[in-house]
Amino acid sequence: MHIAYCVYDKIQPNPTKDSIMKAAEMTKLESFNFVIGFGRGSPMEVSKAIALMATNLGNLWV
């Protein structure tokens, strides 16, 4: 069994809206089935925001 994956390692401490929205857009375009966050703090929180924005319309900050 082969599972395709992509590593997104562009998240920085205190991530910006643009970095999160860019990752969410990539997630939408590639039709990923899930998002896994590794680490603690920013990576975990950002992975939740990416998954939320990848599956919903609009902008998280509006």
DAQUI-V991124 format. One record per helix or strand of 2 or more residues. SS is the DSSP state (hx for helix, st for strand). FROM is the first residue (numbers start at 0). LEN is the number of residues. Records with the same first field share a line. If there is no record, write none. Layout:
SS->FROM-LEN ; FROM-LEN
This chain:
hx->16-14 ; 41-13
